[in-house]
Amino acid sequence: MWFFYQKLVVPSLGISIALALFSQGFVPLPFGICFSYAILTPLVHLYSYEINTPNEYYFYYNLGLNKLTLWANTLAISMLIILVLLLT
């Protein structure tokens, strides 16, 4: 599942850190990163796999993974990363 998610981590985390640094005066930095990461990861997923390269889903279908499984794993992994960031 990591090969699916790794396409989402770099842009989501990079934009999240930039947004958190921009809003640092309003919210604490770890909370800003986690909040923006929670919002941006599904949006990057939507853009990357639904709009930009919709035919890439066929690769994952051949591995036995459907869209629902991929979306659920995206949300679950994102929440796990957010939990780790908040606890550190």
Order of alpha helices (4+ residues) and beta strands (2+ residues): alpha-alpha-alpha-alpha
